[in-house]
């Protein structure tokens, strides 16, 4: 597939796939900006928003630490 020749396209496709797969149980919210938009649209309540944000930030920190310990970058 010629359109999948860059990291940006692959990253976008991966995120789209992840959102689609997680849509039923988390609403596909993978970062606090999306959660905040859902809060503003009254799709989630404040408690859920705070819980999601804490989970998302912990997941991001864990991913960063895993990346730093497994690569030479």
NORNOR-V965467 format. One record per helix or strand of 3 or more residues. SS is the DSSP state (@ for helix, = for strand). FROM is the first residue (numbers start at 1). LEN is the number of residues. Records with the same first field share a line. If there is no record, write none. Layout:
SS: FROM-LEN + FROM-LEN
//
This chain:
@: 2-3 + 7-20 + 32-9 + 46-25
//
